[in-house]
Amino acid sequence: MQMNSLSLHAVHACRAVLCAAVVAAALSVHAADGDAVAPAQAQPAAASEAAPPPAEQPSVGAAIPSNRKKALKRSRKGNKNKGVMAAPGEKLTLEQLRQLLKTSRDLSGQNLSGMKLVGMNLSKCNLRGADLSGADLERADLGESDLERANLAGANLLMASLRLSGIVGASLDNARLDGAIWIDGRVCANGSTGSCR
């Protein structure tokens, strides 16, 4: 919506008068409290003397659009995770992992090698490129997780659930899969190492 110059001038004049009225009210409150106020300060400035505010500036009481609120909430949530993340290649601690799982299911590229994660719920996690080599994932739930290019070499996956997980390019060399629930729902036979039999 565009305004003609007369309408724009009227808006600026109204804002100036409103500002002057607010200032006058504030000064009268100070005067009532016993503060000394010079008479020149108590007089509102004329509307024509007031500087017009920038054209596209929202009013002080303007509501924040809901999509902006969501973005602010996401950014605040992201800031909470800043201290949780380990440096690239650095191994996460169990406490850091728990904090990440509370706020996010994104563990892509994280180093979880050798960790004892027995019975851990890692379902629906993004574990793309994560290093889980040598991790103890016995009875862990990895169902519906993205394990693309994850390193699971030598991991203990006894009775773990991999149901509906994406394992394209994942390394399962020497991973123990006895009794694990495979991506297609079948149970791996005893002696399954590196692949489900």
N, C-alpha and C positions, 0 to 999 in steps of 0.2 A: 504494500500500500504506500503510495507516494503522497506527500503533503505539499500543497502549494506554499509559497514563501509566507503568505499571510497567516496560514494555519500554523506553520512552524514557529513563526514569531509569537503567536498567541500561546503556544505550548511553553516556549521559553519564558515568556512573561509570567505565566501562571506558576511555573517552577520557581522563579525568582521571588514572587510574592509569597509563595508557600514557605520558601526558605527563610525569608525575612520574618514571617510570622512565627516560625519555629524559634529563630534566634531571639526575637522579642520576648517570647514566652519563657525561654530559658533564662534570659537576663532578668525578667521580672521575678522568677523563682529565686535567683541569687540575691536580688534586692530584698525579697521578703525574708531571706535567711540572715540578713544583716550585712551582706557584702556590699561594699561601696561600688556603685556603677555610675560611670560618667553619663550625663544626659545624652551626649553625642553617640555613645555606644548603644543606648536603648532605642534610638530611632532606627526603624527599618530602612534599608537602602531602597531607593526608587527602582522600580522594575526595569527602567531603561538603562540604569547604571550597572545592573548585575550582568556578569559575564555568562553567556549561554553555555550550558553543559555540552559535552561532545554529543554528536547526533545519535549514534547507535548505542548509547550507554543504557543498560537496563536500570530500572528504578531500584532503590535500596530494598524494598520489600518484595521484589520480584521472586516468584517461585522458581526453584530449580527444576527443569524438566526431568521427568522420571528416567529417561535414558541417560541423562548426565549423572543422576544419583546412582544408577547402577554402575556406571563407569567409575565414579569416585569410590564406591564400595569395593569394586574389583581391584582398584589400584591400592586401596588400603590393605586389602587382603594380601595382595602381592607383596606389599612392604613388610607384612608380618613374616613372610617366608624368607626375607633377605638374610637374616641371621641364621636360618636353619640350613641353608644350602652350603654344602662343602665346596671347596675350590675344585675346579676341573681335575679329575683323576684322583682326588683325595677321597679316601674311604669315609662313608657316612657312619656316624655312630648310631646305635640302636635308638637313642633318644631323638636324634635328628630325624631318623626314619619315621618314628611315631608321630612327631610333630608334622612332618610333611603329609602323612596319611590322614591326619585330622583335617587339614585345610585343602589338600589337593591329592589327586591320584597320579600325578605326573612325576615319575621317577626316571624319565628317559635320560640315558647317558650316565646315570649314577653308578658309583662303585660300591657294590654290596658284596664283593667277593669275600668268601670265607665266613660270612656272618651266620650266626645261629638264628634262623628264622622259623623254628619249628612251630607249626600250627598257625602261622601268621596269615592274616587275611589280606592278600594282595590282589583280590579280584577286581576286575575292571580298571586295572592300573595301566598307565603308559610306561612300559619298560623297554621301549625301543633303544637298542644299543647299550642297555645296562649290562654291567659286569656282575654276574651272579656265579662266577666260577668258584667251585669248591664250597658254595653255600649249603647249609643244612636246611632244606626246605621240606623236611618230612611232614606230611599231613597239612602242608600249606595250601591255601586256596588261591590259585592263579587263574581261575576260571574267567573267561572273557577278557583276559589281559592281552595287550599288544606286546608280544615278545620278539618282534621283527629285529633281526640282527643282534639279539641278546646273546651273551656268552654264558651258557649253562654247563660248560665243560667241567666234568668231575663233581657236579652238584648232586646232592642226595635229594631225590624227588620221590622217595618211598611214600606211597599212598597219597601223594599230592594230587590236586585236581588241576588239570590243564584244559578242561572242557571248554570248547568254543574259543580257545586262545589262538591268536595268530602267531605262528612260529616260523614264518618264512625267513630263511637265512639264519636262523638261530643255530648256535653250536651246542650240540648235545653230546659231544665226545665224552665217553666214559661216565655219563650221567646215569645214576641208578634210578630206574623207573618201576621197580617191583610194586605191583598193586596200585600204581598211579592211574588216574582216570584220564585217558587220552583225549585229544581234541574232538574226536568223533563220538565220545561217550563210552568206548569200550575200556575194560580194565586190562592193564598191561600184565602179562604173565610174570611169574617169578623168574629171575635171571635176565630180565630186560635191561640191557645196558646200551645207552646211546640211541636206542629206538624202541618203540613199543612193539612187543611180540604177543 
